Amino acid sequence: MKKVLVGLFAIIILGFGILGYTEMNNDTNEIVDENSHSTTIKL
């Protein structure tokens, strides 16, 4: 049971790490895509 929990925990951490990494790299693109209204304020 512990191995399953550790495995799930590792997968969750890896998933968040990959998401955070891609968001850091595509910061400007994400802002333009998601918040089209706030781009005028930020730019």
mmCIF entry with sequence, helices, sheets and N, C-alpha, C, O atoms, coordinates in Angstrom:
data_MODEL
# 
_entry.id   MODEL 
# 
_entity.id                         1 
_entity.type                       polymer 
_entity.pdbx_number_of_molecules   1 
# 
_entity_poly.entity_id                      1 
_entity_poly.type                           'polypeptide(L)' 
_entity_poly.nstd_linkage                   no 
_entity_poly.nstd_monomer                   no 
_entity_poly.pdbx_seq_one_letter_code       MKKVLVGLFAIIILGFGILGYTEMNNDTNEIVDENSHSTTIKL 
_entity_poly.pdbx_seq_one_letter_code_can   MKKVLVGLFAIIILGFGILGYTEMNNDTNEIVDENSHSTTIKL 
_entity_poly.pdbx_strand_id                 A 
# 
loop_
_entity_poly_seq.entity_id 
_entity_poly_seq.num 
_entity_poly_seq.mon_id 
_entity_poly_seq.hetero 
1 1  MET n 
1 2  LYS n 
1 3  LYS n 
1 4  VAL n 
1 5  LEU n 
1 6  VAL n 
1 7  GLY n 
1 8  LEU n 
1 9  PHE n 
1 10 ALA n 
1 11 ILE n 
1 12 ILE n 
1 13 ILE n 
1 14 LEU n 
1 15 GLY n 
1 16 PHE n 
1 17 GLY n 
1 18 ILE n 
1 19 LEU n 
1 20 GLY n 
1 21 TYR n 
1 22 THR n 
1 23 GLU n 
1 24 MET n 
1 25 ASN n 
1 26 ASN n 
1 27 ASP n 
1 28 THR n 
1 29 ASN n 
1 30 GLU n 
1 31 ILE n 
1 32 VAL n 
1 33 ASP n 
1 34 GLU n 
1 35 ASN n 
1 36 SER n 
1 37 HIS n 
1 38 SER n 
1 39 THR n 
1 40 THR n 
1 41 ILE n 
1 42 LYS n 
1 43 LEU n 
# 
_struct_asym.id          A 
_struct_asym.entity_id   1 
# 
loop_
_struct_conf.conf_type_id 
_struct_conf.id 
_struct_conf.pdbx_PDB_helix_id 
_struct_conf.beg_label_comp_id 
_struct_conf.beg_label_asym_id 
_struct_conf.beg_label_seq_id 
_struct_conf.pdbx_beg_PDB_ins_code 
_struct_conf.end_label_comp_id 
_struct_conf.end_label_asym_id 
_struct_conf.end_label_seq_id 
_struct_conf.pdbx_end_PDB_ins_code 
_struct_conf.beg_auth_comp_id 
_struct_conf.beg_auth_asym_id 
_struct_conf.beg_auth_seq_id 
_struct_conf.end_auth_comp_id 
_struct_conf.end_auth_asym_id 
_struct_conf.end_auth_seq_id 
_struct_conf.pdbx_PDB_helix_class 
_struct_conf.details 
_struct_conf.pdbx_PDB_helix_length 
HELX_P HELX_P1 AA1 LYS A 2  ? ASN A 25 ? LYS A 2  ASN A 25 1 ? 24 
HELX_P HELX_P2 AA2 ASP A 27 ? GLU A 34 ? ASP A 27 GLU A 34 1 ? 8  
HELX_P HELX_P3 AA3 SER A 36 ? LYS A 42 ? SER A 36 LYS A 42 1 ? 7  
# 
_struct_conf_type.id          HELX_P 
_struct_conf_type.criteria    ? 
_struct_conf_type.reference   ? 
# 
loop_
_atom_site.group_PDB 
_atom_site.id 
_atom_site.type_symbol 
_atom_site.label_atom_id 
_atom_site.label_alt_id 
_atom_site.label_comp_id 
_atom_site.label_asym_id 
_atom_site.label_entity_id 
_atom_site.label_seq_id 
_atom_site.pdbx_PDB_ins_code 
_atom_site.Cartn_x 
_atom_site.Cartn_y 
_atom_site.Cartn_z 
_atom_site.occupancy 
_atom_site.B_iso_or_equiv 
_atom_site.pdbx_formal_charge 
_atom_site.auth_seq_id 
_atom_site.auth_comp_id 
_atom_site.auth_asym_id 
_atom_site.auth_atom_id 
_atom_site.pdbx_PDB_model_num 
ATOM 1   N N  . MET A 1 1  ? 0.832  -1.210 0.000   1.00 0.00 ? 1  MET A N  1 
ATOM 2   C CA . MET A 1 1  ? 0.000  0.000  0.000   1.00 0.00 ? 1  MET A CA 1 
ATOM 3   C C  . MET A 1 1  ? 0.866  1.260  0.000   1.00 0.00 ? 1  MET A C  1 
ATOM 4   O O  . MET A 1 1  ? 0.550  2.242  -0.671  1.00 0.00 ? 1  MET A O  1 
ATOM 5   N N  . LYS A 1 2  ? 1.961  1.218  0.760   1.00 0.00 ? 2  LYS A N  1 
ATOM 6   C CA . LYS A 1 2  ? 2.837  2.397  0.807   1.00 0.00 ? 2  LYS A CA 1 
ATOM 7   C C  . LYS A 1 2  ? 3.449  2.680  -0.553  1.00 0.00 ? 2  LYS A C  1 
ATOM 8   O O  . LYS A 1 2  ? 3.589  3.840  -0.941  1.00 0.00 ? 2  LYS A O  1 
ATOM 9   N N  . LYS A 1 3  ? 3.818  1.627  -1.285  1.00 0.00 ? 3  LYS A N  1 
ATOM 10  C CA . LYS A 1 3  ? 4.429  1.828  -2.606  1.00 0.00 ? 3  LYS A CA 1 
ATOM 11  C C  . LYS A 1 3  ? 3.450  2.512  -3.548  1.00 0.00 ? 3  LYS A C  1 
ATOM 12  O O  . LYS A 1 3  ? 3.848  3.356  -4.350  1.00 0.00 ? 3  LYS A O  1 
ATOM 13  N N  . VAL A 1 4  ? 2.173  2.155  -3.460  1.00 0.00 ? 4  VAL A N  1 
ATOM 14  C CA . VAL A 1 4  ? 1.164  2.775  -4.328  1.00 0.00 ? 4  VAL A CA 1 
ATOM 15  C C  . VAL A 1 4  ? 1.045  4.256  -4.003  1.00 0.00 ? 4  VAL A C  1 
ATOM 16  O O  . VAL A 1 4  ? 0.995  5.090  -4.906  1.00 0.00 ? 4  VAL A O  1 
ATOM 17  N N  . LEU A 1 5  ? 1.000  4.588  -2.706  1.00 0.00 ? 5  LEU A N  1 
ATOM 18  C CA . LEU A 1 5  ? 0.885  5.991  -2.299  1.00 0.00 ? 5  LEU A CA 1 
ATOM 19  C C  . LEU A 1 5  ? 2.107  6.782  -2.739  1.00 0.00 ? 5  LEU A C  1 
ATOM 20  O O  . LEU A 1 5  ? 1.979  7.897  -3.245  1.00 0.00 ? 5  LEU A O  1 
ATOM 21  N N  . VAL A 1 6  ? 3.290  6.208  -2.547  1.00 0.00 ? 6  VAL A N  1 
ATOM 22  C CA . VAL A 1 6  ? 4.524  6.892  -2.956  1.00 0.00 ? 6  VAL A CA 1 
ATOM 23  C C  . VAL A 1 6  ? 4.528  7.098  -4.470  1.00 0.00 ? 6  VAL A C  1 
ATOM 24  O O  . VAL A 1 6  ? 4.937  8.154  -4.952  1.00 0.00 ? 6  VAL A O  1 
ATOM 25  N N  . GLY A 1 7  ? 4.077  6.096  -5.217  1.00 0.00 ? 7  GLY A N  1 
ATOM 26  C CA . GLY A 1 7  ? 4.028  6.211  -6.672  1.00 0.00 ? 7  GLY A CA 1 
ATOM 27  C C  . GLY A 1 7  ? 3.077  7.311  -7.115  1.00 0.00 ? 7  GLY A C  1 
ATOM 28  O O  . GLY A 1 7  ? 3.412  8.117  -7.984  1.00 0.00 ? 7  GLY A O  1 
ATOM 29  N N  . LEU A 1 8  ? 1.886  7.345  -6.514  1.00 0.00 ? 8  LEU A N  1 
ATOM 30  C CA . LEU A 1 8  ? 0.928  8.399  -6.849  1.00 0.00 ? 8  LEU A CA 1 
ATOM 31  C C  . LEU A 1 8  ? 1.491  9.769  -6.508  1.00 0.00 ? 8  LEU A C  1 
ATOM 32  O O  . LEU A 1 8  ? 1.356  10.717 -7.283  1.00 0.00 ? 8  LEU A O  1 
ATOM 33  N N  . PHE A 1 9  ? 2.123  9.868  -5.346  1.00 0.00 ? 9  PHE A N  1 
ATOM 34  C CA . PHE A 1 9  ? 2.710  11.137 -4.908  1.00 0.00 ? 9  PHE A CA 1 
ATOM 35  C C  . PHE A 1 9  ? 3.766  11.607 -5.898  1.00 0.00 ? 9  PHE A C  1 
ATOM 36  O O  . PHE A 1 9  ? 3.819  12.785 -6.250  1.00 0.00 ? 9  PHE A O  1 
ATOM 37  N N  . ALA A 1 10 ? 4.615  10.669 -6.348  1.00 0.00 ? 10 ALA A N  1 
ATOM 38  C CA . ALA A 1 10 ? 5.670  11.017 -7.306  1.00 0.00 ? 10 ALA A CA 1 
ATOM 39  C C  . ALA A 1 10 ? 5.062  11.484 -8.630  1.00 0.00 ? 10 ALA A C  1 
ATOM 40  O O  . ALA A 1 10 ? 5.542  12.445 -9.231  1.00 0.00 ? 10 ALA A O  1 
ATOM 41  N N  . ILE A 1 11 ? 4.006  10.804 -9.085  1.00 0.00 ? 11 ILE A N  1 
ATOM 42  C CA . ILE A 1 11 ? 3.361  11.186 -10.349 1.00 0.00 ? 11 ILE A CA 1 
ATOM 43  C C  . ILE A 1 11 ? 2.763  12.582 -10.231 1.00 0.00 ? 11 ILE A C  1 
ATOM 44  O O  . ILE A 1 11 ? 2.873  13.390 -11.154 1.00 0.00 ? 11 ILE A O  1 
ATOM 45  N N  . ILE A 1 12 ? 2.127  12.865 -9.089  1.00 0.00 ? 12 ILE A N  1 
ATOM 46  C CA . ILE A 1 12 ? 1.520  14.191 -8.893  1.00 0.00 ? 12 ILE A CA 1 
ATOM 47  C C  . ILE A 1 12 ? 2.596  15.265 -8.902  1.00 0.00 ? 12 ILE A C  1 
ATOM 48  O O  . ILE A 1 12 ? 2.437  16.304 -9.543  1.00 0.00 ? 12 ILE A O  1 
ATOM 49  N N  . ILE A 1 13 ? 3.703  15.013 -8.184  1.00 0.00 ? 13 ILE A N  1 
ATOM 50  C CA . ILE A 1 13 ? 4.796  15.998 -8.131  1.00 0.00 ? 13 ILE A CA 1 
ATOM 51  C C  . ILE A 1 13 ? 5.370  16.213 -9.527  1.00 0.00 ? 13 ILE A C  1 
ATOM 52  O O  . ILE A 1 13 ? 5.614  17.350 -9.929  1.00 0.00 ? 13 ILE A O  1 
ATOM 53  N N  . LEU A 1 14 ? 5.585  15.127 -10.268 1.00 0.00 ? 14 LEU A N  1 
ATOM 54  C CA . LEU A 1 14 ? 6.119  15.245 -11.629 1.00 0.00 ? 14 LEU A CA 1 
ATOM 55  C C  . LEU A 1 14 ? 5.155  16.028 -12.516 1.00 0.00 ? 14 LEU A C  1 
ATOM 56  O O  . LEU A 1 14 ? 5.576  16.880 -13.299 1.00 0.00 ? 14 LEU A O  1 
ATOM 57  N N  . GLY A 1 15 ? 3.871  15.739 -12.392 1.00 0.00 ? 15 GLY A N  1 
ATOM 58  C CA . GLY A 1 15 ? 2.876  16.447 -13.198 1.00 0.00 ? 15 GLY A CA 1 
ATOM 59  C C  . GLY A 1 15 ? 2.899  17.936 -12.928 1.00 0.00 ? 15 GLY A C  1 
ATOM 60  O O  . GLY A 1 15 ? 2.901  18.741 -13.860 1.00 0.00 ? 15 GLY A O  1 
ATOM 61  N N  . PHE A 1 16 ? 2.917  18.312 -11.638 1.00 0.00 ? 16 PHE A N  1 
ATOM 62  C CA . PHE A 1 16 ? 2.959  19.735 -11.299 1.00 0.00 ? 16 PHE A CA 1 
ATOM 63  C C  . PHE A 1 16 ? 4.267  20.362 -11.756 1.00 0.00 ? 16 PHE A C  1 
ATOM 64  O O  . PHE A 1 16 ? 4.286  21.510 -12.201 1.00 0.00 ? 16 PHE A O  1 
ATOM 65  N N  . GLY A 1 17 ? 5.361  19.615 -11.648 1.00 0.00 ? 17 GLY A N  1 
ATOM 66  C CA . GLY A 1 17 ? 6.657  20.138 -12.084 1.00 0.00 ? 17 GLY A CA 1 
ATOM 67  C C  . GLY A 1 17 ? 6.664  20.435 -13.570 1.00 0.00 ? 17 GLY A C  1 
ATOM 68  O O  . GLY A 1 17 ? 7.162  21.474 -14.001 1.00 0.00 ? 17 GLY A O  1 
ATOM 69  N N  . ILE A 1 18 ? 6.103  19.507 -14.364 1.00 0.00 ? 18 ILE A N  1 
ATOM 70  C CA . ILE A 1 18 ? 6.064  19.708 -15.815 1.00 0.00 ? 18 ILE A CA 1 
ATOM 71  C C  . ILE A 1 18 ? 5.147  20.884 -16.149 1.00 0.00 ? 18 ILE A C  1 
ATOM 72  O O  . ILE A 1 18 ? 5.478  21.707 -17.003 1.00 0.00 ? 18 ILE A O  1 
ATOM 73  N N  . LEU A 1 19 ? 3.993  20.966 -15.478 1.00 0.00 ? 19 LEU A N  1 
ATOM 74  C CA . LEU A 1 19 ? 3.065  22.070 -15.731 1.00 0.00 ? 19 LEU A CA 1 
ATOM 75  C C  . LEU A 1 19 ? 3.717  23.401 -15.388 1.00 0.00 ? 19 LEU A C  1 
ATOM 76  O O  . LEU A 1 19 ? 3.629  24.356 -16.159 1.00 0.00 ? 19 LEU A O  1 
ATOM 77  N N  . GLY A 1 20 ? 4.370  23.467 -14.233 1.00 0.00 ? 20 GLY A N  1 
ATOM 78  C CA . GLY A 1 20 ? 5.038  24.701 -13.824 1.00 0.00 ? 20 GLY A CA 1 
ATOM 79  C C  . GLY A 1 20 ? 6.136  25.085 -14.783 1.00 0.00 ? 20 GLY A C  1 
ATOM 80  O O  . GLY A 1 20 ? 6.316  26.263 -15.094 1.00 0.00 ? 20 GLY A O  1 
ATOM 81  N N  . TYR A 1 21 ? 6.877  24.091 -15.257 1.00 0.00 ? 21 TYR A N  1 
ATOM 82  C CA . TYR A 1 21 ? 7.983  24.356 -16.189 1.00 0.00 ? 21 TYR A CA 1 
ATOM 83  C C  . TYR A 1 21 ? 7.463  24.925 -17.507 1.00 0.00 ? 21 TYR A C  1 
ATOM 84  O O  . TYR A 1 21 ? 8.002  25.902 -18.026 1.00 0.00 ? 21 TYR A O  1 
ATOM 85  N N  . THR A 1 22 ? 6.408  24.304 -18.043 1.00 0.00 ? 22 THR A N  1 
ATOM 86  C CA . THR A 1 22 ? 5.867  24.786 -19.314 1.00 0.00 ? 22 THR A CA 1 
ATOM 87  C C  . THR A 1 22 ? 5.234  26.162 -19.140 1.00 0.00 ? 22 THR A C  1 
ATOM 88  O O  . THR A 1 22 ? 5.317  26.995 -20.043 1.00 0.00 ? 22 THR A O  1 
ATOM 89  N N  . GLU A 1 23 ? 4.601  26.416 -17.991 1.00 0.00 ? 23 GLU A N  1 
ATOM 90  C CA . GLU A 1 23 ? 3.988  27.725 -17.772 1.00 0.00 ? 23 GLU A CA 1 
ATOM 91  C C  . GLU A 1 23 ? 5.053  28.802 -17.660 1.00 0.00 ? 23 GLU A C  1 
ATOM 92  O O  . GLU A 1 23 ? 4.856  29.920 -18.137 1.00 0.00 ? 23 GLU A O  1 
ATOM 93  N N  . MET A 1 24 ? 6.185  28.480 -17.032 1.00 0.00 ? 24 MET A N  1 
ATOM 94  C CA . MET A 1 24 ? 7.273  29.448 -16.934 1.00 0.00 ? 24 MET A CA 1 
ATOM 95  C C  . MET A 1 24 ? 7.826  29.770 -18.320 1.00 0.00 ? 24 MET A C  1 
ATOM 96  O O  . MET A 1 24 ? 8.138  30.926 -18.610 1.00 0.00 ? 24 MET A O  1 
ATOM 97  N N  . ASN A 1 25 ? 7.948  28.761 -19.175 1.00 0.00 ? 25 ASN A N  1 
ATOM 98  C CA . ASN A 1 25 ? 8.509  28.970 -20.510 1.00 0.00 ? 25 ASN A CA 1 
ATOM 99  C C  . ASN A 1 25 ? 7.528  29.694 -21.428 1.00 0.00 ? 25 ASN A C  1 
ATOM 100 O O  . ASN A 1 25 ? 7.941  30.518 -22.244 1.00 0.00 ? 25 ASN A O  1 
ATOM 101 N N  . ASN A 1 26 ? 6.248  29.399 -21.304 1.00 0.00 ? 26 ASN A N  1 
ATOM 102 C CA . ASN A 1 26 ? 5.243  29.995 -22.195 1.00 0.00 ? 26 ASN A CA 1 
ATOM 103 C C  . ASN A 1 26 ? 4.436  31.062 -21.468 1.00 0.00 ? 26 ASN A C  1 
ATOM 104 O O  . ASN A 1 26 ? 3.229  31.185 -21.675 1.00 0.00 ? 26 ASN A O  1 
ATOM 105 N N  . ASP A 1 27 ? 5.110  31.838 -20.611 1.00 0.00 ? 27 ASP A N  1 
ATOM 106 C CA . ASP A 1 27 ? 4.401  32.810 -19.787 1.00 0.00 ? 27 ASP A CA 1 
ATOM 107 C C  . ASP A 1 27 ? 3.654  33.820 -20.646 1.00 0.00 ? 27 ASP A C  1 
ATOM 108 O O  . ASP A 1 27 ? 2.462  34.050 -20.438 1.00 0.00 ? 27 ASP A O  1 
ATOM 109 N N  . THR A 1 28 ? 4.344  34.424 -21.608 1.00 0.00 ? 28 THR A N  1 
ATOM 110 C CA . THR A 1 28 ? 3.720  35.469 -22.419 1.00 0.00 ? 28 THR A CA 1 
ATOM 111 C C  . THR A 1 28 ? 2.594  34.886 -23.263 1.00 0.00 ? 28 THR A C  1 
ATOM 112 O O  . THR A 1 28 ? 1.543  35.511 -23.404 1.00 0.00 ? 28 THR A O  1 
ATOM 113 N N  . ASN A 1 29 ? 2.800  33.696 -23.827 1.00 0.00 ? 29 ASN A N  1 
ATOM 114 C CA . ASN A 1 29 ? 1.767  33.081 -24.658 1.00 0.00 ? 29 ASN A CA 1 
ATOM 115 C C  . ASN A 1 29 ? 0.528  32.766 -23.833 1.00 0.00 ? 29 ASN A C  1 
ATOM 116 O O  . ASN A 1 29 ? -0.595 32.971 -24.294 1.00 0.00 ? 29 ASN A O  1 
ATOM 117 N N  . GLU A 1 30 ? 0.727  32.268 -22.617 1.00 0.00 ? 30 GLU A N  1 
ATOM 118 C CA . GLU A 1 30 ? -0.416 31.905 -21.789 1.00 0.00 ? 30 GLU A CA 1 
ATOM 119 C C  . GLU A 1 30 ? -1.217 33.144 -21.407 1.00 0.00 ? 30 GLU A C  1 
ATOM 120 O O  . GLU A 1 30 ? -2.448 33.117 -21.386 1.00 0.00 ? 30 GLU A O  1 
ATOM 121 N N  . ILE A 1 31 ? -0.504 34.234 -21.104 1.00 0.00 ? 31 ILE A N  1 
ATOM 122 C CA . ILE A 1 31 ? -1.207 35.465 -20.736 1.00 0.00 ? 31 ILE A CA 1 
ATOM 123 C C  . ILE A 1 31 ? -2.065 35.931 -21.911 1.00 0.00 ? 31 ILE A C  1 
ATOM 124 O O  . ILE A 1 31 ? -3.219 36.319 -21.729 1.00 0.00 ? 31 ILE A O  1 
ATOM 125 N N  . VAL A 1 32 ? -1.495 35.890 -23.114 1.00 0.00 ? 32 VAL A N  1 
ATOM 126 C CA . VAL A 1 32 ? -2.232 36.347 -24.299 1.00 0.00 ? 32 VAL A CA 1 
ATOM 127 C C  . VAL A 1 32 ? -3.441 35.449 -24.538 1.00 0.00 ? 32 VAL A C  1 
ATOM 128 O O  . VAL A 1 32 ? -4.529 35.938 -24.841 1.00 0.00 ? 32 VAL A O  1 
ATOM 129 N N  . ASP A 1 33 ? -3.254 34.129 -24.402 1.00 0.00 ? 33 ASP A N  1 
ATOM 130 C CA . ASP A 1 33 ? -4.340 33.198 -24.703 1.00 0.00 ? 33 ASP A CA 1 
ATOM 131 C C  . ASP A 1 33 ? -5.445 33.259 -23.652 1.00 0.00 ? 33 ASP A C  1 
ATOM 132 O O  . ASP A 1 33 ? -6.627 33.310 -23.993 1.00 0.00 ? 33 ASP A O  1 
ATOM 133 N N  . GLU A 1 34 ? -5.060 33.253 -22.364 1.00 0.00 ? 34 GLU A N  1 
ATOM 134 C CA . GLU A 1 34 ? -6.061 33.112 -21.317 1.00 0.00 ? 34 GLU A CA 1 
ATOM 135 C C  . GLU A 1 34 ? -6.696 34.453 -20.949 1.00 0.00 ? 34 GLU A C  1 
ATOM 136 O O  . GLU A 1 34 ? -7.919 34.548 -20.842 1.00 0.00 ? 34 GLU A O  1 
ATOM 137 N N  . ASN A 1 35 ? -5.872 35.492 -20.753 1.00 0.00 ? 35 ASN A N  1 
ATOM 138 C CA . ASN A 1 35 ? -6.383 36.773 -20.267 1.00 0.00 ? 35 ASN A CA 1 
ATOM 139 C C  . ASN A 1 35 ? -6.191 37.837 -21.335 1.00 0.00 ? 35 ASN A C  1 
ATOM 140 O O  . ASN A 1 35 ? -5.301 38.680 -21.228 1.00 0.00 ? 35 ASN A O  1 
ATOM 141 N N  . SER A 1 36 ? -7.023 37.797 -22.359 1.00 0.00 ? 36 SER A N  1 
ATOM 142 C CA . SER A 1 36 ? -6.857 38.743 -23.459 1.00 0.00 ? 36 SER A CA 1 
ATOM 143 C C  . SER A 1 36 ? -7.147 40.168 -23.000 1.00 0.00 ? 36 SER A C  1 
ATOM 144 O O  . SER A 1 36 ? -6.618 41.121 -23.572 1.00 0.00 ? 36 SER A O  1 
ATOM 145 N N  . HIS A 1 37 ? -7.986 40.324 -21.970 1.00 0.00 ? 37 HIS A N  1 
ATOM 146 C CA . HIS A 1 37 ? -8.322 41.666 -21.494 1.00 0.00 ? 37 HIS A CA 1 
ATOM 147 C C  . HIS A 1 37 ? -7.184 42.256 -20.675 1.00 0.00 ? 37 HIS A C  1 
ATOM 148 O O  . HIS A 1 37 ? -6.893 43.447 -20.786 1.00 0.00 ? 37 HIS A O  1 
ATOM 149 N N  . SER A 1 38 ? -6.541 41.440 -19.857 1.00 0.00 ? 38 SER A N  1 
ATOM 150 C CA . SER A 1 38 ? -5.504 41.961 -18.966 1.00 0.00 ? 38 SER A CA 1 
ATOM 151 C C  . SER A 1 38 ? -4.189 42.206 -19.699 1.00 0.00 ? 38 SER A C  1 
ATOM 152 O O  . SER A 1 38 ? -3.293 42.849 -19.151 1.00 0.00 ? 38 SER A O  1 
ATOM 153 N N  . THR A 1 39 ? -4.054 41.702 -20.939 1.00 0.00 ? 39 THR A N  1 
ATOM 154 C CA . THR A 1 39 ? -2.804 41.927 -21.668 1.00 0.00 ? 39 THR A CA 1 
ATOM 155 C C  . THR A 1 39 ? -2.630 43.409 -21.963 1.00 0.00 ? 39 THR A C  1 
ATOM 156 O O  . THR A 1 39 ? -1.512 43.922 -21.938 1.00 0.00 ? 39 THR A O  1 
ATOM 157 N N  . THR A 1 40 ? -3.728 44.097 -22.241 1.00 0.00 ? 40 THR A N  1 
ATOM 158 C CA . THR A 1 40 ? -3.623 45.528 -22.542 1.00 0.00 ? 40 THR A CA 1 
ATOM 159 C C  . THR A 1 40 ? -3.089 46.274 -21.325 1.00 0.00 ? 40 THR A C  1 
ATOM 160 O O  . THR A 1 40 ? -2.319 47.223 -21.467 1.00 0.00 ? 40 THR A O  1 
ATOM 161 N N  . ILE A 1 41 ? -3.497 45.846 -20.122 1.00 0.00 ? 41 ILE A N  1 
ATOM 162 C CA . ILE A 1 41 ? -3.017 46.489 -18.896 1.00 0.00 ? 41 ILE A CA 1 
ATOM 163 C C  . ILE A 1 41 ? -1.547 46.145 -18.675 1.00 0.00 ? 41 ILE A C  1 
ATOM 164 O O  . ILE A 1 41 ? -0.746 47.018 -18.341 1.00 0.00 ? 41 ILE A O  1 
ATOM 165 N N  . LYS A 1 42 ? -1.189 44.865 -18.861 1.00 0.00 ? 42 LYS A N  1 
ATOM 166 C CA . LYS A 1 42 ? 0.183  44.436 -18.580 1.00 0.00 ? 42 LYS A CA 1 
ATOM 167 C C  . LYS A 1 42 ? 1.151  44.968 -19.628 1.00 0.00 ? 42 LYS A C  1 
ATOM 168 O O  . LYS A 1 42 ? 2.289  45.307 -19.303 1.00 0.00 ? 42 LYS A O  1 
ATOM 169 N N  . LEU A 1 43 ? 0.707  45.046 -20.892 1.00 0.00 ? 43 LEU A N  1 
ATOM 170 C CA . LEU A 1 43 ? 1.590  45.533 -21.944 1.00 0.00 ? 43 LEU A CA 1 
ATOM 171 C C  . LEU A 1 43 ? 1.415  47.032 -22.077 1.00 0.00 ? 43 LEU A C  1 
ATOM 172 O O  . LEU A 1 43 ? 2.068  47.658 -22.912 1.00 0.00 ? 43 LEU A O  1 
# 
